Amino acid sequence: MNILVIDDESDFSQGLSRSLTALGHSASAAATGAEGLLRAAALKPDVVLLDINMPDISGLQLLPDLLKAAPGAAVVMITGQASHKSAVSAMRLGAEDYLEKPFHMEELELVLARFEEKLALRHEVAALKRQRIDELSKAYLFLDDPAMVKIYRDLEEVAAKTQVTVLIEGETGTGKEHAARLLHLFSPRAGGPFVELHCAALPESLLESELFGYEAGAFTDAKSRKLGLFETAQGGTLFLDEVGELPLSTQTKLLKVLEDKTMRRLGGTETVHLDVRVVSATNRRLSEEIAAGRFRPDLYYRLNVFSVKLPPLRDRPSDLEVLARHFFKQACADFENHLPPLPDDAVAALRLHRWPGNVRELKNFMERLVLSASGGAVDAEAVRRALPAKALETAPPARVDKEAVEGAMRESGGDKSRAAQLLGISRPTLYRHLKAYKL
């Protein structure tokens, strides 16, 4: 392990460094707090042995800056004066252990052995995280379009700020859930749960109990306590998909939870402290919803501390080809249909369509194309036959136009689930459009 000794007694620090080196560690020493801070920033040690009493600054004062300079380092406080109070203060500030001078090397070796196990576990977690990113990459691709490259960079940057709420905006089917999962995966919360709620999928009467949980007896059917999604997501990420669909009454309660970082279950009196990052997504223009009185401006500002805007697929022509070939290959494997690779003229034919349902619509289309292929190669003509009779124009993010809904209902033979898939929207959203257009 890489170990840094910060102690003003040079004989002690140099001798300890030599002993640690003899044990196979990489060890160095610093005689002052200022020097130790510089070395910690440069070396990023695994372990720091920090003297509490130094001439320029106390170890307790130095500890917070030290942990910032070398995040992840295990700090062991060393003192020549037994002090339970100092030990407690050091632990509260982030120290991992405490040794009193004079100590035997065997004591230190036991402490280091424990840290070595933790370090191995941390490396294992990091390897698993890389593996999960690789798996996600195979499933979804990391796209080369400059706009998407910037989004990946932004997601990785904000992921480290674990308390910052993030609002992901984009048309239906652009991959908002995928972006939310990447954000969770990139963050220190990756080991915690990723919990998702589609805000349009539940009636208003069930939303609050789903979010906040309830106590036994809170209402007629509440036979026992149920934890809500906020508590289920403790230590991780809560993803509120289509947050623009929340009714105003639920918006008010959500705002209070976000401000206080506490909540109470329905029918309960216990205050639950929350450690959850909230990521929300919407295909609505929330500024228009605010102007119409359907969305609280204060909740919008609370959710939109950091914003990610996903561009529609029609604005990413290079991604269309990459995604089409990927989904075609994936569908061939899933349906055990051994077709030749998608030819260039077929890709060109795909560009005839505007893809109002974006990536989700393209994926569904490629699956349908593979399923309908009868053993031969898929060519441009097959693609053109499978495309809707009239390329659907892109509608504003909050709605799908009447022609698009009519075309999807015709193509699906009246199957509403299939029509919703073709449009890249949820069934409740389709029902709202059918009602609005009196279809």
Helices and strands as residue ranges (DSSP letters): E 2-6, H 10-22, E 26-30, H 33-43, E 47-51, H 59-69, E 74-79, H 84-93, E 97-100, H 105-140, H 146-159, E 166-169, H 176-186, G 188-191, E 194-198, H 204-212, E 213-214, E 226-227, H 229-232, E 237-241, G 243-245, H 248-260, E 262-263, E 272-273, E 277-282, H 286-291, H 297-303, E 306-309, G 313-315, H 317-334, H 344-350, H 358-372, H 380-386, H 402-411, H 416-423, H 427-436
